[in-house]
Amino acid sequence: MQAEIPVFKLRRGKGALVVSMPHVGTYIPRWLLPRLAPEAHLLADTDWYLESLYDFLDELDATVLVATHSRYVIDLNRPPDNASLYPGRSTTALCPLDSFGERPLYLAGCAPEAPEVEARIDRYWRPYHDALAGELHRVRAANGQAVLWDAHSIRSVVPRFFDGELPHLNIGSADNLSCDPALTRAIAEAAAESPYSAVVNGRFKGGYITRQYGNPGSHIHAIQLEIAMRSYMRESPPYLPDDALATAFRPTLRRMLRAARDWANRSVDE
């Protein structure tokens, strides 16, 4: 099983921020395409356009890790044992079999079985996580601590996962286990200065990446931001960008990231 492009893109910065984008990829290897149902080819569950939305990260001297492959190949924000992150609630799998809309992603008889899932873990999942862990340790060594920002977006209405319409800004810190509560407060206060609705540790508390790498006692703080897509793009197919919405939204996002960076710098000085 060979990938046809690198599994991730990495841009190293010197500051305390590490930004992970595990669900922005749209690439599906040629060997997999004939097995997929029409639903999968829409790539509807992609975290669309986050690289362009976060176009200011170089200003913050952040390290940026971006997945290239679709989450339909493997979901980098799920644990390798496929354990549920939200017991009792509907979730999608490590190698998803259905979309957020509960439509099958594979043609009949074409879904991956256990050996193939293990091979995908080795080929796609593990390299991303090895890179992320390595960058967090590098950044912590250089700055005294690291702040991991796990960047996501989702359609505003997904009945499978939550009732009603999602707030614009969904901040998750695993109920304050993945980062210092003061960091969560700083980010939430920055969000509160905007006209956008926000919630902390609501429906989205942080996925595998936030929970796995956030370790405040070891000076690695992790937080997830799940953005409702209506904040910056058109949510219906073909999922087009909306420059006017993105331009209006970006200052809020920049302010939140700056709050995280400034908190990291202050806490080191203290």
ROSETI-431360 format. One record per atom (N, C-alpha, C): residue number from 1; atom name; x, z, y. Coordinates in steps of 0.05 Angstrom, whole numbers, always signed. Layout:
! ROSETI-431360
num,atomo,px,pz,py
NUM,CA,X,Z,Y
...
This chain:
! ROSETI-431360
num,atomo,px,pz,py
1,N,+17,+0,-24
1,CA,+0,+0,+0
1,C,+18,+0,+25
2,N,+18,-21,+40
2,CA,+36,-24,+63
2,C,+20,-26,+89
3,N,+28,-10,+108
3,CA,+17,-13,+135
3,C,+29,-37,+148
4,N,+14,-51,+165
4,CA,+24,-75,+177
4,C,+33,-71,+206
5,N,+27,-48,+217
5,CA,+38,-40,+243
5,C,+45,-11,+241
6,N,+62,+0,+259
6,CA,+69,+28,+257
6,C,+43,+46,+259
7,N,+45,+69,+246
7,CA,+22,+87,+244
7,C,+15,+100,+271
8,N,+35,+103,+289
8,CA,+30,+115,+314
8,C,+50,+104,+335
9,N,+43,+110,+360
9,CA,+61,+105,+383
9,C,+68,+132,+395
10,N,+93,+135,+402
10,CA,+103,+160,+413
10,C,+118,+155,+439
11,N,+110,+170,+460
11,CA,+124,+169,+485
11,C,+132,+197,+492
12,N,+158,+202,+494
12,CA,+168,+229,+498
12,C,+170,+236,+528
13,N,+161,+260,+535
13,CA,+165,+271,+561
13,C,+182,+296,+560
14,N,+188,+306,+583
14,CA,+205,+330,+584
14,C,+189,+356,+589
15,N,+163,+353,+597
15,CA,+147,+376,+604
15,C,+135,+390,+580
16,N,+119,+410,+586
16,CA,+108,+428,+565
16,C,+83,+415,+551
17,N,+72,+394,+562
17,CA,+47,+382,+551
17,C,+53,+362,+529
18,N,+38,+365,+507
18,CA,+39,+345,+486
18,C,+10,+336,+482
19,N,+4,+310,+486
19,CA,-23,+300,+484
19,C,-25,+283,+459
20,N,-44,+290,+442
20,CA,-49,+276,+417
20,C,-75,+261,+419
21,N,-75,+236,+410
21,CA,-98,+219,+410
21,C,-102,+207,+382
22,N,-114,+223,+364
22,CA,-115,+215,+335
22,C,-136,+194,+328
23,N,-156,+190,+346
23,CA,-179,+173,+339
23,C,-182,+148,+356
24,N,-161,+140,+371
24,CA,-163,+117,+388
24,C,-156,+91,+373
25,N,-145,+92,+350
25,CA,-136,+68,+336
25,C,-159,+51,+327
26,N,-154,+25,+327
26,CA,-174,+5,+318
26,C,-164,-13,+296
27,N,-139,-9,+287
27,CA,-128,-27,+268
27,C,-137,-19,+239
28,N,-145,-39,+224
28,CA,-151,-35,+196
28,C,-134,-55,+180
29,N,-118,-45,+161
29,CA,-100,-63,+146
29,C,-115,-85,+131
30,N,-102,-108,+128
30,CA,-115,-131,+116
30,C,-125,-125,+87
31,N,-110,-108,+73
31,CA,-118,-103,+45
31,C,-145,-88,+43
32,N,-152,-74,+65
32,CA,-177,-58,+64
32,C,-201,-73,+74
33,N,-197,-93,+91
33,CA,-220,-106,+105
33,C,-241,-117,+85
34,N,-234,-131,+63
34,CA,-254,-142,+46
34,C,-273,-122,+33
35,N,-264,-97,+32
35,CA,-280,-76,+18
35,C,-300,-62,+37
36,N,-298,-68,+63
36,CA,-314,-53,+82
36,C,-341,-66,+87
37,N,-362,-49,+91
37,CA,-388,-58,+98
37,C,-389,-67,+127
38,N,-409,-83,+135
38,CA,-411,-92,+163
38,C,-409,-69,+183
39,N,-420,-46,+177
39,CA,-420,-23,+195
39,C,-391,-16,+203
40,N,-373,-17,+184
40,CA,-345,-9,+190
40,C,-332,-27,+209
41,N,-339,-53,+208
41,CA,-326,-72,+226
41,C,-333,-68,+255
42,N,-354,-53,+261
42,CA,-361,-47,+288
42,C,-343,-26,+301
43,N,-329,-10,+284
43,CA,-311,+11,+293
43,C,-325,+30,+313
44,N,-351,+35,+308
44,CA,-368,+49,+327
44,C,-358,+77,+333
45,N,-344,+90,+315
45,CA,-336,+118,+318
45,C,-308,+122,+330
46,N,-297,+100,+341
46,CA,-272,+102,+355
46,C,-274,+118,+381
47,N,-252,+132,+388
47,CA,-251,+146,+414
47,C,-241,+125,+434
48,N,-259,+109,+444
48,CA,-252,+85,+459
48,C,-238,+91,+486
49,N,-218,+75,+492
49,CA,-205,+73,+518
49,C,-192,+98,+529
50,N,-185,+117,+511
50,CA,-173,+141,+521
50,C,-145,+137,+533
51,N,-131,+118,+522
51,CA,-104,+113,+533
51,C,-106,+105,+562
52,N,-125,+88,+569
52,CA,-127,+79,+597
52,C,-140,+101,+614
53,N,-158,+117,+602
53,CA,-170,+139,+617
53,C,-149,+160,+625
54,N,-131,+165,+607
54,CA,-109,+184,+612
54,C,-84,+170,+622
55,N,-88,+152,+641
55,CA,-65,+135,+649
55,C,-45,+150,+668
56,N,-50,+175,+673
56,CA,-34,+191,+692
56,C,-14,+210,+677
57,N,-12,+208,+651
57,CA,+3,+228,+636
57,C,+33,+227,+642
58,N,+43,+204,+649
58,CA,+72,+203,+657
58,C,+77,+219,+682
59,N,+58,+221,+700
59,CA,+61,+238,+724
59,C,+66,+267,+717
60,N,+55,+275,+694
60,CA,+57,+303,+685
60,C,+80,+307,+666
61,N,+96,+286,+661
61,CA,+119,+287,+643
61,C,+111,+296,+615
62,N,+87,+287,+607
62,CA,+76,+295,+581
62,C,+88,+277,+558
63,N,+88,+289,+535
63,CA,+94,+274,+510
63,C,+67,+264,+499
64,N,+65,+239,+491
64,CA,+40,+227,+483
64,C,+43,+214,+456
65,N,+26,+223,+437
65,CA,+26,+212,+410
65,C,-2,+199,+406
66,N,-1,+173,+399
66,CA,-26,+157,+398
66,C,-28,+144,+370
67,N,-49,+148,+356
67,CA,-54,+135,+330
67,C,-61,+106,+335
68,N,-52,+89,+317
68,CA,-58,+60,+318
68,C,-79,+51,+299
69,N,-82,+66,+276
69,CA,-101,+58,+256
69,C,-128,+71,+260
70,N,-149,+57,+252
70,CA,-176,+67,+255
70,C,-180,+93,+238
71,N,-197,+110,+248
71,CA,-204,+134,+233
71,C,-217,+127,+207
72,N,-227,+102,+204
72,CA,-239,+94,+179
72,C,-218,+90,+157
73,N,-193,+87,+164
73,CA,-172,+86,+144
73,C,-166,+114,+134
74,N,-162,+132,+153
74,CA,-160,+161,+147
74,C,-164,+176,+173
75,N,-176,+199,+171
75,CA,-182,+215,+195
75,C,-160,+235,+199
76,N,-144,+231,+220
76,CA,-121,+248,+225
76,C,-128,+276,+234
77,N,-154,+280,+241
77,CA,-163,+306,+250
77,C,-178,+321,+229
78,N,-174,+314,+204
78,CA,-185,+329,+181
78,C,-162,+340,+164
79,N,-167,+362,+150
79,CA,-146,+374,+133
79,C,-142,+357,+108
80,N,-118,+357,+98
80,CA,-112,+339,+75
80,C,-128,+347,+50
81,N,-138,+372,+48
81,CA,-154,+379,+25
81,C,-184,+373,+29
82,N,-190,+361,+53
82,CA,-217,+352,+59
82,C,-237,+375,+62
83,N,-227,+399,+67
83,CA,-245,+422,+71
83,C,-261,+418,+97
84,N,-286,+428,+97
84,CA,-303,+425,+121
84,C,-292,+443,+143
85,N,-291,+432,+167
85,CA,-284,+447,+191
85,C,-307,+462,+202
86,N,-332,+454,+195
86,CA,-356,+466,+205
86,C,-374,+471,+181
87,N,-369,+492,+165
87,CA,-385,+497,+141
87,C,-415,+499,+148
88,N,-430,+485,+131
88,CA,-459,+486,+135
88,C,-469,+464,+154
89,N,-451,+450,+167
89,CA,-459,+428,+185
89,C,-450,+401,+173
90,N,-462,+380,+181
90,CA,-454,+353,+172
90,C,-428,+346,+184
91,N,-410,+335,+168
91,CA,-384,+325,+178
91,C,-377,+300,+163
92,N,-358,+285,+173
92,CA,-347,+262,+159
92,C,-322,+270,+145
93,N,-314,+254,+124
93,CA,-293,+261,+106
93,C,-265,+252,+116
94,N,-245,+262,+103
94,CA,-217,+253,+108
94,C,-215,+223,+107
95,N,-225,+211,+87
95,CA,-228,+182,+86
95,C,-258,+177,+87
96,N,-269,+172,+111
96,CA,-298,+171,+114
96,C,-311,+151,+97
97,N,-334,+158,+86
97,CA,-350,+140,+70
97,C,-375,+130,+85
98,N,-382,+144,+107
98,CA,-404,+136,+123
98,C,-397,+140,+153
99,N,-413,+127,+170
99,CA,-408,+129,+199
99,C,-423,+153,+210
100,N,-418,+158,+236
100,CA,-433,+180,+249
100,C,-463,+175,+247
101,N,-471,+150,+246
101,CA,-499,+143,+243
101,C,-509,+144,+214
102,N,-492,+154,+196
102,CA,-498,+157,+167
102,C,-503,+131,+153
103,N,-489,+110,+161
103,CA,-490,+85,+148
103,C,-465,+81,+131
104,N,-467,+69,+107
104,CA,-443,+66,+90
104,C,-421,+49,+103
105,N,-396,+57,+100
105,CA,-374,+42,+110
105,C,-362,+23,+89
106,N,-369,+27,+64
106,CA,-358,+10,+42
106,C,-380,-6,+28
107,N,-372,-29,+18
107,CA,-390,-44,+1
107,C,-393,-29,-26
108,N,-413,-34,-40
108,CA,-419,-20,-65
108,C,-395,-22,-84
109,N,-387,+1,-95
109,CA,-365,+2,-114
109,C,-337,+0,-102
110,N,-335,+0,-75
110,CA,-309,-5,-62
110,C,-297,+20,-48
111,N,-311,+42,-50
111,CA,-300,+66,-37
111,C,-275,+76,-50
112,N,-257,+89,-35
112,CA,-232,+98,-47
112,C,-236,+122,-65
113,N,-222,+122,-87
113,CA,-222,+145,-105
113,C,-198,+163,-100
114,N,-196,+185,-113
114,CA,-176,+205,-107
114,C,-147,+195,-105
115,N,-137,+179,-124
115,CA,-110,+169,-122
115,C,-105,+153,-96
116,N,-124,+137,-89
116,CA,-121,+121,-64
116,C,-121,+139,-40
117,N,-138,+159,-40
117,CA,-138,+178,-17
117,C,-111,+192,-14
118,N,-100,+200,-36
118,CA,-73,+212,-36
118,C,-52,+193,-25
119,N,-54,+168,-33
119,CA,-35,+148,-23
119,C,-39,+144,+8
120,N,-64,+145,+17
120,CA,-68,+142,+46
120,C,-57,+166,+61
121,N,-60,+190,+49
121,CA,-48,+213,+62
121,C,-18,+209,+66
122,N,-5,+201,+45
122,CA,+24,+197,+46
122,C,+32,+175,+66
123,N,+17,+153,+67
123,CA,+25,+130,+83
123,C,+17,+133,+112
124,N,-6,+145,+118
124,CA,-17,+145,+145
124,C,-19,+173,+157
125,N,-30,+192,+142
125,CA,-36,+218,+153
125,C,-10,+234,+158
126,N,+7,+235,+137
126,CA,+31,+253,+139
126,C,+50,+244,+161
127,N,+56,+218,+164
127,CA,+75,+211,+186
127,C,+65,+220,+214
128,N,+39,+217,+219
128,CA,+29,+226,+245
128,C,+33,+256,+248
129,N,+27,+271,+228
129,CA,+29,+301,+230
129,C,+58,+310,+230
130,N,+75,+296,+216
130,CA,+104,+302,+217
130,C,+114,+298,+246
131,N,+106,+276,+258
131,CA,+114,+270,+285
131,C,+103,+291,+305
132,N,+78,+298,+302
132,CA,+66,+317,+320
132,C,+79,+344,+317
133,N,+84,+354,+293
133,CA,+97,+379,+290
133,C,+125,+379,+302
134,N,+140,+357,+297
134,CA,+167,+354,+308
134,C,+167,+355,+338
135,N,+148,+341,+351
135,CA,+147,+340,+380
135,C,+140,+367,+392
136,N,+122,+382,+379
136,CA,+114,+408,+388
136,C,+138,+427,+388
137,N,+154,+426,+367
137,CA,+177,+443,+365
137,C,+199,+435,+385
138,N,+202,+409,+389
138,CA,+221,+400,+409
138,C,+213,+409,+437
139,N,+188,+405,+444
139,CA,+178,+413,+470
139,C,+179,+443,+474
140,N,+172,+458,+454
140,CA,+174,+487,+457
140,C,+203,+496,+461
141,N,+222,+484,+447
141,CA,+250,+491,+450
141,C,+260,+485,+478
142,N,+250,+463,+490
142,CA,+259,+455,+516
142,C,+246,+470,+539
143,N,+221,+480,+534
143,CA,+205,+491,+556
143,C,+198,+520,+552
144,N,+204,+532,+530
144,CA,+196,+559,+524
144,C,+170,+561,+510
145,N,+153,+541,+514
145,CA,+128,+539,+499
145,C,+117,+511,+501
146,N,+97,+505,+485
146,CA,+85,+478,+485
146,C,+55,+482,+488
147,N,+42,+463,+502
147,CA,+13,+462,+503
147,C,+4,+436,+491
148,N,-10,+437,+469
148,CA,-21,+413,+456
148,C,-49,+408,+465
149,N,-53,+384,+476
149,CA,-79,+375,+485
149,C,-89,+354,+466
150,N,-109,+360,+450
150,CA,-120,+341,+431
150,C,-143,+326,+444
151,N,-139,+300,+449
151,CA,-158,+284,+465
151,C,-177,+269,+448
152,N,-203,+272,+454
152,CA,-224,+259,+439
152,C,-247,+250,+457
153,N,-264,+232,+447
153,CA,-289,+226,+460
153,C,-309,+219,+439
154,N,-335,+221,+446
154,CA,-357,+216,+427
154,C,-381,+207,+443
155,N,-399,+193,+430
155,CA,-424,+185,+443
155,C,-440,+210,+450
156,N,-454,+208,+472
156,CA,-468,+232,+483
156,C,-490,+242,+465
157,N,-502,+225,+449
157,CA,-524,+232,+431
157,C,-516,+223,+403
158,N,-512,+243,+385
158,CA,-506,+237,+357
158,C,-522,+258,+341
159,N,-547,+252,+334
159,CA,-564,+272,+321
159,C,-552,+284,+295
160,N,-535,+270,+282
160,CA,-522,+280,+258
160,C,-507,+306,+263
161,N,-495,+308,+287
161,CA,-476,+330,+293
161,C,-487,+351,+312
162,N,-505,+343,+329
162,CA,-515,+362,+349
162,C,-542,+352,+360
163,N,-558,+371,+370
163,CA,-584,+365,+381
163,C,-581,+357,+411
164,N,-597,+339,+419
164,CA,-598,+332,+448
164,C,-573,+317,+457
165,N,-568,+320,+483
165,CA,-546,+307,+496
165,C,-522,+326,+499
166,N,-498,+317,+493
166,CA,-474,+333,+495
166,C,-466,+336,+524
167,N,-456,+359,+532
167,CA,-444,+361,+559
167,C,-422,+341,+563
168,N,-415,+335,+588
168,CA,-394,+315,+593
168,C,-367,+325,+581
169,N,-361,+350,+585
169,CA,-334,+361,+578
169,C,-338,+384,+558
170,N,-326,+380,+535
170,CA,-329,+400,+513
170,C,-302,+410,+506
171,N,-296,+434,+515
171,CA,-270,+447,+513
171,C,-270,+464,+488
172,N,-251,+461,+470
172,CA,-250,+476,+445
172,C,-223,+490,+441
173,N,-224,+516,+436
173,CA,-199,+530,+430
173,C,-202,+548,+405
174,N,-219,+538,+386
174,CA,-223,+553,+361
174,C,-231,+582,+367
175,N,-250,+585,+386
175,CA,-258,+612,+395
175,C,-234,+629,+404
176,N,-217,+616,+419
176,CA,-193,+629,+432
176,C,-172,+638,+411
177,N,-173,+626,+388
177,CA,-152,+632,+368
177,C,-128,+612,+370
178,N,-133,+589,+382
178,CA,-112,+568,+382
178,C,-95,+568,+408
179,N,-104,+584,+428
179,CA,-88,+585,+452
179,C,-94,+611,+467
180,N,-77,+618,+486
180,CA,-81,+641,+503
180,C,-108,+638,+518
181,N,-125,+658,+517
181,CA,-151,+655,+532
181,C,-147,+649,+561
182,N,-125,+656,+573
182,CA,-120,+650,+601
182,C,-117,+620,+605
183,N,-106,+606,+586
183,CA,-104,+577,+588
183,C,-132,+565,+587
184,N,-148,+574,+568
184,CA,-176,+564,+567
184,C,-190,+568,+593
185,N,-187,+591,+605
185,CA,-200,+597,+630
185,C,-191,+578,+652
186,N,-165,+573,+653
186,CA,-154,+556,+674
186,C,-165,+528,+672
187,N,-167,+518,+648
187,CA,-178,+491,+643
187,C,-208,+490,+650
188,N,-223,+511,+641
188,CA,-251,+512,+647
188,C,-257,+514,+677
189,N,-240,+529,+691
189,CA,-243,+531,+720
189,C,-238,+505,+734
190,N,-219,+490,+724
190,CA,-214,+463,+735
190,C,-238,+445,+730
191,N,-250,+447,+707
191,CA,-273,+431,+701
191,C,-297,+439,+718
192,N,-299,+464,+724
192,CA,-322,+474,+740
192,C,-321,+464,+769
193,N,-299,+455,+778
193,CA,-297,+444,+805
193,C,-309,+416,+807
194,N,-316,+405,+785
194,CA,-326,+377,+784
194,C,-357,+377,+783
195,N,-369,+353,+786
195,CA,-398,+350,+783
195,C,-406,+347,+753
196,N,-387,+348,+735
196,CA,-393,+343,+707
196,C,-400,+369,+692
197,N,-418,+368,+673
197,CA,-426,+391,+657
197,C,-403,+397,+637
198,N,-400,+423,+632
198,CA,-378,+431,+614
198,C,-386,+455,+597
199,N,-374,+457,+574
199,CA,-379,+480,+557
199,C,-353,+487,+542
200,N,-349,+513,+536
200,CA,-325,+522,+522
200,C,-334,+532,+495
201,N,-321,+521,+474
201,CA,-327,+529,+446
201,C,-357,+528,+440
202,N,-368,+505,+447
202,CA,-396,+499,+440
202,C,-397,+486,+412
203,N,-409,+462,+411
203,CA,-411,+449,+385
203,C,-384,+441,+375
204,N,-365,+434,+393
204,CA,-338,+426,+385
204,C,-318,+447,+393
205,N,-308,+462,+373
205,CA,-289,+483,+378
205,C,-261,+475,+374
206,N,-256,+451,+365
206,CA,-229,+441,+358
206,C,-228,+434,+329
207,N,-216,+412,+323
207,CA,-214,+403,+295
207,C,-189,+413,+281
208,N,-181,+399,+261
208,CA,-158,+407,+245
208,C,-133,+410,+262
209,N,-128,+391,+280
209,CA,-103,+391,+296
209,C,-102,+415,+313
210,N,-124,+421,+327
210,CA,-124,+445,+344
210,C,-120,+470,+328
211,N,-133,+473,+306
211,CA,-132,+497,+290
211,C,-106,+500,+275
212,N,-95,+477,+266
212,CA,-70,+478,+250
212,C,-46,+485,+267
213,N,-44,+473,+291
213,CA,-20,+475,+307
213,C,-21,+497,+329
214,N,-44,+505,+337
214,CA,-46,+526,+357
214,C,-37,+552,+345
215,N,-17,+563,+357
215,CA,-6,+589,+348
215,C,+6,+604,+372
216,N,-12,+617,+388
216,CA,-2,+629,+413
216,C,+21,+649,+409
217,N,+21,+663,+386
217,CA,+43,+682,+381
217,C,+70,+668,+378
218,N,+69,+642,+371
218,CA,+94,+626,+369
218,C,+98,+608,+393
219,N,+82,+613,+414
219,CA,+85,+598,+439
219,C,+78,+568,+436
220,N,+59,+563,+419
220,CA,+47,+536,+417
220,C,+17,+540,+421
221,N,+6,+530,+443
221,CA,-22,+533,+450
221,C,-36,+506,+447
222,N,-58,+506,+433
222,CA,-72,+481,+428
222,C,-101,+482,+438
223,N,-109,+461,+450
223,CA,-137,+459,+460
223,C,-147,+431,+455
224,N,-173,+428,+450
224,CA,-185,+402,+446
224,C,-204,+397,+469
225,N,-204,+372,+478
225,CA,-225,+363,+497
225,C,-240,+340,+485
226,N,-266,+344,+480
226,CA,-284,+323,+471
226,C,-300,+314,+495
227,N,-296,+289,+503
227,CA,-310,+278,+526
227,C,-334,+262,+517
228,N,-357,+268,+529
228,CA,-381,+251,+524
228,C,-376,+224,+537
229,N,-379,+203,+522
229,CA,-371,+176,+531
229,C,-386,+166,+555
230,N,-409,+177,+561
230,CA,-424,+168,+585
230,C,-408,+175,+610
231,N,-388,+192,+607
231,CA,-372,+200,+630
231,C,-355,+177,+641
232,N,-348,+157,+624
232,CA,-329,+137,+632
232,C,-333,+109,+621
233,N,-353,+105,+604
233,CA,-356,+79,+591
233,C,-385,+75,+584
234,N,-391,+50,+574
234,CA,-418,+44,+564
234,C,-419,+51,+534
235,N,-439,+66,+527
235,CA,-440,+77,+500
235,C,-453,+59,+479
236,N,-466,+38,+487
236,CA,-478,+20,+468
236,C,-460,-3,+461
237,N,-463,-14,+437
237,CA,-447,-38,+430
237,C,-449,-59,+451
238,N,-428,-73,+458
238,CA,-401,-72,+445
238,C,-382,-52,+457
239,N,-392,-30,+468
239,CA,-375,-7,+477
239,C,-355,-16,+498
240,N,-365,-26,+519
240,CA,-348,-37,+541
240,C,-339,-15,+559
241,N,-315,-18,+571
241,CA,-306,+1,+591
241,C,-323,-2,+617
242,N,-324,+19,+632
242,CA,-337,+19,+658
242,C,-317,+29,+679
243,N,-305,+11,+694
243,CA,-284,+19,+712
243,C,-293,+38,+733
244,N,-318,+35,+743
244,CA,-328,+52,+764
244,C,-332,+80,+753
245,N,-343,+83,+730
245,CA,-346,+110,+718
245,C,-319,+123,+713
246,N,-301,+108,+701
246,CA,-274,+119,+695
246,C,-260,+127,+720
247,N,-261,+111,+741
247,CA,-248,+118,+766
247,C,-259,+144,+778
248,N,-286,+147,+776
248,CA,-298,+172,+786
248,C,-291,+196,+769
249,N,-288,+192,+743
249,CA,-284,+214,+724
249,C,-255,+223,+723
250,N,-236,+204,+727
250,CA,-208,+210,+722
250,C,-197,+233,+739
251,N,-205,+237,+764
251,CA,-194,+260,+779
251,C,-200,+287,+766
252,N,-224,+289,+754
252,CA,-230,+314,+739
252,C,-212,+318,+716
253,N,-208,+297,+701
253,CA,-190,+299,+677
253,C,-162,+305,+686
254,N,-152,+293,+707
254,CA,-125,+298,+717
254,C,-123,+328,+726
255,N,-143,+338,+739
255,CA,-143,+365,+749
255,C,-141,+385,+725
256,N,-156,+379,+703
256,CA,-155,+396,+680
256,C,-128,+396,+666
257,N,-116,+372,+664
257,CA,-89,+371,+652
257,C,-68,+384,+670
258,N,-70,+381,+696
258,CA,-52,+395,+714
258,C,-55,+425,+712
259,N,-80,+435,+708
259,CA,-84,+464,+704
259,C,-70,+473,+679
260,N,-71,+457,+658
260,CA,-57,+465,+633
260,C,-27,+465,+637
261,N,-16,+444,+651
261,CA,+12,+444,+656
261,C,+21,+467,+674
262,N,+6,+472,+695
262,CA,+14,+493,+714
262,C,+13,+521,+700
263,N,-7,+525,+683
263,CA,-9,+550,+668
263,C,+16,+553,+651
264,N,+24,+532,+637
264,CA,+47,+534,+620
264,C,+72,+541,+636
265,N,+75,+528,+659
265,CA,+99,+534,+675
265,C,+99,+562,+686
266,N,+76,+572,+695
266,CA,+74,+599,+706
266,C,+79,+620,+684
267,N,+68,+616,+660
267,CA,+70,+636,+639
267,C,+99,+638,+629
268,N,+114,+616,+630
268,CA,+142,+618,+623
268,C,+157,+634,+644
269,N,+151,+629,+670
269,CA,+164,+644,+691
269,C,+158,+674,+690
270,N,+134,+680,+681
270,CA,+126,+709,+679
270,C,+140,+722,+656
